[in-house]
Each structure stands twice: as C-alpha cells, then as structure tokens.
Amino acid sequence: MGVEQGNTRGQVRRISEIRRLRNLGARSEGWLNAVGIYTRDDLSEIGSVLAFKMIQQHGFAPTLNLLYALEGALRNVNWTKLPTDVKNDLRAAVAE
C-alpha cells in the first residue's frame, strides 16, 4: 500500500509511489491510483495484465504500450526491451 500521510483535518491520504517505477509517468500513475494501485507491491500482487484490464474497466483507454510499460516496470526493464514472445503473451492474455 502507499505511504499514508495525515493532513491538517486529521484525514489520511495515500501517497503514490508509482511514478518512481521505470516506464511509468503521471498519466499511468493517475490511472493506477484510480483502480487502487499505489505501489510496486500493489502492482506486483495484481500483475500487469489484471492491472491493465482494471484500467480499461474503469473507463480509461490505455494502449498496449501501457501493458508493456507495466510489465517492464515489474521486471525493471525498459518496455521497448521486452522480448517479442513476452509481448505476444501479454497481448493474448488481455484479449481473453
């Protein structure tokens, strides 16, 4: 889970750590936070395919590049360096 921080009204808000991950920026972070993913551990527990599907189901329109970026973030590699067979497996998994 993300780091919790209190504010002046005693409310707690979660601080996302997603943007620190390789391949992921502000938009990806916003989409992931919207579906309850705030940390690498959250993403790892859910997996790139389910996270991608959750983002789609939430009404966002991610491209396959996000799917590859999520998987690359979990593997700590640039998404463009994912092997072709991994990309093919990911595409097949989100099509199911």
Residue pairs with C-beta under 8 A, 6 or more apart in sequence:
1 14
1 38
1 39
1 41
1 42
2 14
2 15
2 16
2 17
2 38
2 39
2 42
3 14
3 15
3 17
4 12
4 13
4 14
4 15
5 12
5 13
5 15
6 12
7 13
14 33
14 38
15 38
16 29
16 32
16 33
16 38
16 39
17 38
17 39
17 40
18 24
18 28
18 29
18 32
18 33
18 37
18 38
18 39
18 40
18 43
19 25
19 26
19 28
19 29
21 40
21 43
21 73
22 72
22 73
22 76
22 77
22 78
23 68
23 69
23 70
23 72
23 73
23 78
23 79
24 32
24 69
24 70
24 73
28 66
28 69
28 70
31 55
31 58
31 60
31 62
31 66
32 38
32 42
32 43
32 51
32 55
34 55
34 58
34 60
35 51
35 54
35 55
35 58
36 42
36 54
37 43
37 46
37 51
37 54
40 73
40 74
43 51
43 70
43 73
43 74
44 74
46 54
47 74
48 67
48 70
48 71
48 73
48 74
48 90
49 67
49 90
49 93
49 94
51 70
52 62
52 66
52 67
52 70
52 94
53 94
55 62
55 66
56 62
64 87
64 90
64 91
64 94
65 79
67 90
67 91
67 94
68 79
68 80
68 82
68 87
68 90
69 79
71 79
71 82
71 86
71 90
72 78
72 79
72 81
72 82
75 82
